[in-house]
Amino acid sequence: MNEWTDGRWSSRTRRRRRLLVRLLLAGGAAAVLLYTEGQWESRSGGLMLVADLLNQPELLLGGALGALSAAAWLSDRRTAVRAATRAVTVTAGVVFLLGVLAAHKVSAAETRSREDAPAGAESSLVVVHRSYDSGPQIGEHWQVLLESGEGWSARRWLLADVGGAPEDARLVEASWTGRTQITVVTDSYRRVFNLDQDTGEPLEAR
């Protein structure tokens, strides 16, 4: 009777473990897919809120790595395969943590300005200025962005990416120069963008 009870308990434990492993694998895969979507929407013209929510490598990729590592450790596969899987996941975890620590060591002082469109449209010109004291991007860096729309349909376009190294160009001015026109001026070029009346997309004047 005790042997039958022990066998039944062991069978239930194995089933629960397999279910937990499947849930961890599914969660890890979902986290990777969500991060991939966030990366895609981070492109110029992508959905702003989706990018801000899902382009979180530390949270989503770290969570995926944790879930996959836990699944590998709980898996009931053969000892040799399990040992190899654990070694791979532990190594990946160490590499990921080292990358996160290296990224955090590069600190930047950031300022952000916003200017709404003079036409009263749901568009804003945003200038992000970062100053790096160390790291590969030492120096000043500017991003000129256009944010258009509101809610989940709001989109963000990158108009100019300036600086990043001491010898690179410097931003002089970025402003609205018309009801639907933006001008970006650096110490080496001048670019003019006109907003499409239907989509709000900034199109560079030729």
C-alpha positions as CSV (number, residue, x, y, z in Angstrom):
1,M,0.0,0.0,0.0
2,N,2.8,2.4,0.9
3,E,4.7,1.6,-2.3
4,W,1.5,2.3,-4.3
5,T,1.0,5.6,-2.5
6,D,4.7,6.6,-3.0
7,G,4.5,5.7,-6.7
8,R,1.3,7.7,-7.2
9,W,2.9,10.7,-5.4
10,S,6.0,10.4,-7.5
11,S,4.0,10.3,-10.7
12,R,2.0,13.5,-9.7
13,T,5.3,15.2,-8.8
14,R,6.7,14.4,-12.3
15,R,3.6,15.6,-14.0
16,R,3.6,18.9,-12.1
17,R,7.3,19.4,-12.8
18,R,6.7,18.8,-16.5
19,L,3.9,21.3,-16.5
20,L,6.0,23.9,-14.6
21,V,8.8,23.4,-17.2
22,R,6.4,24.0,-20.1
23,L,5.0,27.1,-18.4
24,L,8.6,28.4,-17.8
25,L,9.5,27.7,-21.5
26,A,6.4,29.4,-22.7
27,G,7.0,32.4,-20.5
28,G,10.6,32.7,-21.6
29,A,9.6,32.6,-25.3
30,A,6.8,35.1,-24.7
31,A,9.3,37.5,-23.1
32,V,11.6,37.3,-26.1
33,L,8.7,37.9,-28.5
34,L,7.6,40.9,-26.5
35,Y,11.1,42.4,-26.5
36,T,11.4,41.7,-30.3
37,E,8.1,43.7,-30.8
38,G,9.5,46.5,-28.6
39,Q,12.7,46.6,-30.7
40,W,10.7,46.8,-33.9
41,E,8.5,49.6,-32.7
42,S,11.6,51.5,-31.5
43,R,12.4,52.2,-35.2
44,S,11.7,55.7,-36.6
45,G,8.0,55.9,-37.1
46,G,7.1,53.1,-34.7
47,L,4.4,53.1,-32.0
48,M,5.7,55.2,-29.1
49,L,3.9,53.6,-26.2
50,V,4.7,50.0,-27.4
51,A,8.4,50.9,-27.7
52,D,8.5,52.5,-24.3
53,L,6.8,49.5,-22.6
54,L,8.4,46.6,-24.4
55,N,11.9,47.8,-25.4
56,Q,13.2,46.7,-21.9
57,P,16.1,44.3,-22.4
58,E,17.0,44.1,-18.8
59,L,13.5,43.2,-17.7
60,L,12.3,41.0,-20.6
61,L,15.5,39.3,-21.7
62,G,16.6,38.9,-18.1
63,G,13.2,37.4,-17.3
64,A,13.4,35.1,-20.3
65,L,16.9,34.0,-19.3
66,G,15.7,33.3,-15.7
67,A,12.7,31.3,-16.9
68,L,14.7,29.3,-19.4
69,S,17.4,28.6,-16.7
70,A,14.8,27.5,-14.2
71,A,13.2,25.2,-16.9
72,A,16.6,23.7,-17.6
73,W,17.3,23.0,-13.9
74,L,13.9,21.4,-13.4
75,S,13.9,19.3,-16.5
76,D,14.0,15.6,-16.0
77,R,16.0,14.8,-19.1
78,R,19.1,12.5,-19.0
79,T,21.9,13.6,-16.6
80,A,24.4,14.5,-19.3
81,V,22.0,16.6,-21.3
82,R,20.7,18.3,-18.2
83,A,24.3,19.1,-17.1
84,A,25.2,20.6,-20.5
85,T,22.0,22.6,-20.6
86,R,22.6,24.0,-17.1
87,A,26.2,24.9,-18.0
88,V,25.0,26.8,-21.1
89,T,22.2,28.7,-19.2
90,V,24.5,29.6,-16.3
91,T,27.2,30.9,-18.8
92,A,24.5,32.9,-20.7
93,G,23.3,34.4,-17.4
94,V,26.8,35.5,-16.4
95,V,27.4,37.1,-19.8
96,F,24.0,38.9,-19.6
97,L,24.7,40.2,-16.1
98,L,28.2,41.4,-17.2
99,G,26.6,43.3,-20.1
100,V,24.1,44.9,-17.9
101,L,26.8,46.0,-15.4
102,A,28.9,47.4,-18.2
103,A,26.0,49.4,-19.6
104,H,25.2,50.9,-16.2
105,K,28.8,52.0,-15.8
106,V,28.3,54.4,-18.7
107,S,26.4,57.3,-17.1
108,A,25.0,60.3,-19.0
109,A,23.6,63.6,-17.9
110,E,20.3,64.0,-19.8
111,T,18.1,67.0,-20.6
112,R,15.0,66.9,-22.6
113,S,13.0,69.8,-24.2
114,R,9.6,69.7,-25.9
115,E,8.0,72.2,-28.2
116,D,4.4,71.7,-29.4
117,A,3.5,72.3,-33.0
118,P,2.3,75.9,-33.8
119,A,-0.5,74.5,-35.9
120,G,-2.2,73.1,-32.8
121,A,-1.8,69.6,-34.2
122,E,-1.1,66.7,-31.9
123,S,2.7,66.9,-32.6
124,S,5.7,67.8,-30.5
125,L,9.3,68.4,-31.3
126,V,11.5,66.8,-28.7
127,V,15.3,67.3,-28.3
128,V,17.2,64.9,-26.1
129,H,20.7,66.0,-25.0
130,R,23.0,63.5,-23.4
131,S,26.5,64.3,-22.1
132,Y,28.8,61.3,-21.5
133,D,31.9,61.6,-19.3
134,S,33.2,58.1,-20.0
135,G,32.7,55.1,-22.2
136,P,32.8,54.6,-26.0
137,Q,30.4,57.6,-26.6
138,I,32.3,60.1,-24.6
139,G,31.2,63.7,-25.5
140,E,27.8,65.2,-26.3
141,H,25.0,63.5,-28.2
142,W,21.6,64.9,-29.4
143,Q,18.5,63.2,-30.7
144,V,15.9,65.3,-32.5
145,L,12.5,63.5,-32.4
146,L,9.0,64.2,-33.6
147,E,6.2,62.7,-31.5
148,S,2.8,62.7,-33.3
149,G,-0.7,61.5,-32.3
150,E,-1.9,60.4,-28.9
151,G,-2.6,57.2,-27.0
152,W,-1.7,53.8,-28.5
153,S,-1.6,55.2,-32.0
154,A,1.1,57.9,-31.2
155,R,4.2,57.5,-33.2
156,R,7.8,58.7,-32.8
157,W,10.1,59.7,-35.7
158,L,13.9,60.3,-35.5
159,L,14.8,63.4,-37.4
160,A,18.5,63.7,-36.5
161,D,21.1,61.8,-34.5
162,V,23.9,64.3,-33.8
163,G,27.2,63.9,-32.0
164,G,28.5,60.9,-30.2
165,A,32.2,61.7,-30.5
166,P,34.3,64.9,-29.8
167,E,35.0,65.4,-33.5
168,D,31.3,64.9,-34.6
169,A,28.9,67.6,-35.5
170,R,27.1,69.6,-32.8
171,L,23.4,70.6,-32.7
172,V,22.9,74.4,-33.1
173,E,19.1,74.5,-33.2
174,A,16.0,72.4,-33.8
175,S,12.7,74.3,-34.0
176,W,9.4,74.7,-35.8
177,T,9.9,77.1,-38.7
178,G,6.3,76.9,-40.0
179,R,2.9,75.4,-39.1
180,T,4.0,72.0,-40.4
181,Q,7.7,72.5,-40.9
182,I,10.8,71.7,-38.7
183,T,14.3,72.8,-39.3
184,V,17.4,71.1,-37.8
185,V,20.6,73.1,-37.9
186,T,24.1,71.7,-36.8
187,D,27.5,73.2,-37.3
188,S,27.9,71.2,-40.5
189,Y,24.4,70.9,-42.2
190,R,20.9,72.2,-42.3
191,R,17.9,69.9,-42.8
192,V,14.2,70.9,-43.3
193,F,11.3,68.5,-42.7
194,N,7.7,69.0,-43.8
195,L,4.9,67.1,-42.1
196,D,2.6,65.0,-44.3
197,Q,-0.9,66.4,-44.0
198,D,-2.5,62.9,-43.9
199,T,-0.1,60.8,-41.8
200,G,1.9,63.4,-39.9
201,E,5.1,61.7,-41.1
202,P,8.1,64.1,-41.4
203,L,9.4,64.2,-45.0
204,E,12.8,65.8,-45.6
205,A,12.6,68.7,-48.2
206,R,14.8,68.2,-51.2
